[in-house]
Amino acid sequence: MKIPKFAEVARGARFDVRPLQVMVPVISTVIALGIGVLIIASTGASVLGAIDAFWDGMAGSDFNIGASLNRAISLALVGLGFIFAGRANLTNVGGEGQIAMGGMFATAAALHGAGDLPLGLAFVVPLVVGTAAGALWGGLAGFLKAARGTNEVISTLLLSFIALPLVYWSVESFHLLRKPISDLSSLPESPEIPDTTKLPLLFPDNGSPLHIGLLIAAVAVVAVWLVLKHSPLGVRLRAVGLNATASRRAGMRTSLHVVLAMTVSGGFGGLAGAIMILGQQFYLTSDFSSGYGFDGLVVGLLSRGSAAGVVIGALLFGFLRSGSINMEISANVPSAVVLICQGLIVIIIAGSTILTNRKASR
Amino acid sequence: MAILELSGLTKRFGAFTALDNISLGIERGEVHCLLGENGAGKSTLCNLIFGVHRPDAGTMVLSGEQFQPRGPAEALQRGIVMVHQHFSLVPNMSVAENLMLGRASAVLKPQDIIVRMGQLAAEYGLEIDPDALIEDLSVGERQRVEIIKCLLGDPRLLVLDEPTAVLQPDEIDALLAICRQVALRGKSVILVTHKLGEIGRVADRTTVLRQGRIIETVTMEGADMRALVRSMVGRDVQSAGSVLAAAVDIEGKVPAKSAMDAVDPTSSGEAVLQISDLVYRDAHGLARLDGLNLTVGSGEIVGIAGVEGNGQTELGLILAGLASPSTGAIVVGGTPVTDCTPQQITDAGVGIVPEDRHAVACIKELSVAENLFLGAIGKFSRFGLLDKSARRKAAEAMMREFDVRASSPDVSMASLSGGNQQKAVLARELSLDPLVFLLAAQPTRGLDVGAIEAVYNRIRAARDRGLGVLLISSELEELMAVSDRIAVIYRGKLVGELSAGSFSREAIGAMMSGHAHV
């Protein structure tokens, strides 16, 4: 009997990164940051001070590194969802709405019962509930696509426009998730979730807020990579996305694959939302997502379908986000500058695909 | 006097020499055919003349002047026009509007175009409604618009790159007549084709290309067609089988069926496919199939002849499980498969070579190995992950068996020639288990002679191992060469049937056009 060739699987299991694919984003980032420096100089602020604050915010302390990584976790999950749907040639732009659903239902689960569960189930159950809510939101778009041919770009976007007010409604309404008005607080937000439902920290002793979401994201990266590149399901998703008729003729259930791809994609968004609440914010506000869905979408776009690319992009955007927040606070530079830099990075990378594609086609 | 004189033209793409030292003169007022298999360099030569590519060596002289076009625009300006295999028309604009595109000066004058169209209609018989939308036109009519577009500017040389590949028989006749008309008016025509029958009917001279070189240029009067085939494929046709001669349509030389099949087909076996009273209505309620009855026995090849658009496509889709019949029943080897999913149909033992290779048969972005096992992707897996080395081995074995030529099973399907793609599709469908019936719809469309021969051999081998085969084709010669029986479809019904030995082009042609006699 042949022994299962794990070594062979592992050897074949390389991340598909070609040098050019790495260099292009790196150079793009450098160019974009250079332009950012020029813009900072033009605002009259001290460039050195701004850079100092920027660096400090990104990685100046254990706390800041942890915060940056926590941001990267959510971005990576949304990005993974994007490339999962992308494998079936579907474009999920509804990350924002799926995050909102995930965060809202995770909060509800944490506040209503999950806190008393034993053995870590206290935070696992809300994570699962949040994931399921996001999956439902994504799967709904998949179902519309499969049953009615509705363009998933439109449906995911519009479903986000429904999800965001739903969160707002839930934190506005006392009979839903809003906490009772007290002397200290009258803001429309939920009560803080029980301590047992908060995600355990990886390094509780050094003050870093980094939580086990990092491990969840790492597992997700490997799982998505295996499924997309090394499983029969990955081939089927790709086949269905490339040519539905030929796939149907070959016996595949195309509708099922469309719904599945969107469900999984939405599930990643929901998981990201749940982790944002359970790992960092601990209570629900109407705008808790604040653009992670769209940043995650950009991460997914830039990765060009590679799980490794999602990791790189998520780290980049996660650290940039932390740095820009600190730069605004300590150096008095508008964080809009960093947003401009992010935009530049996207445009330069997107533009440079012409370069890499031309190389690849030779 | 030669209107276009090519001397020593050479064109390389990287290490590949597409054209090697081509010297050729195109006379005024002649129809000059370029004959050759796929990849022989015919299209490259056209593209050099039309300025799409530039030669690496050699010169062109047009009407006594040096001709070095830097692009199609310059070729157009010097009076050379070209109709490409793929049309460049805007589907949702009218014929007249399309004709005005690209020649729009300051003020558009639709009346002028319509007047000019009238002239061309009178001169060449190129009738078409100026107000018709392109998307409502048939392929033949669209091609007519392209030709009108070319003739508007009164060119010296008209280049047609495989114009007949997409046409139905009657449209081909009309096109060839137009070519003659154009030549009669002192213009020259270069016609690219790999169908010998057309050459016999239209060409003044023919140049045979093989592997980028000119093998010979022949004056067609009194030419030996068989010798042309020999130069084209580079070996004796007889050895390649009489099938080949029939495939390239040598008028009057199609061997009698009885002589071709020394071995009696193991026909009159039990029925493997039974279609009864099949009706298919399209979205508009039109009956595309209108009570079709057909039985295919094991060990026989039944051909379906008919002018395209008489229900063949719908029949193919229904048998593949991609469309549901309105009423009627289909039974395969005792299993009813009416209204079944493609998977259930496959499980019943049906192999399908669909009419549209790119849209239905394969996924060109996926690898050859993935396409070979498109219906059995999960077959090679270990712990839920793909076992790519096992799949590669199985694919290599299949590629060897079916002579699919590709550098590796991992290259994309798109990088294969049409012939090898089709061989891969056949390999997949003929390797199904169980398999009792094969549908081959237009299996040789767009293939070169060598590949056509291979496809015929596969189909016949399938028949000989006891399969029932249904061959749907718009090529009469193909049907007559391969089928044991030919049924003629007309407006969604079978209107007549002929068995081997009694095939006649005239009888089939009459039935195809609705003059039924049984």
Interface residues (C-beta under 8 A of the other chain):
Chain A: P4 K5 E8 V9 G12 L226 H230 S231 P232 G234 V235 R236 R238 A239 L242 N243 T245 A246 S247 R248 R249 A250 G251
Chain B: A320 G321 L322 T341 P342 Q343 T346 I352 P354 A359 V360 A361 C362 I363 E365 L366 E370 L374 G375 I377 G378 S381 R382 F383 G384 L385 L386 K388 S389
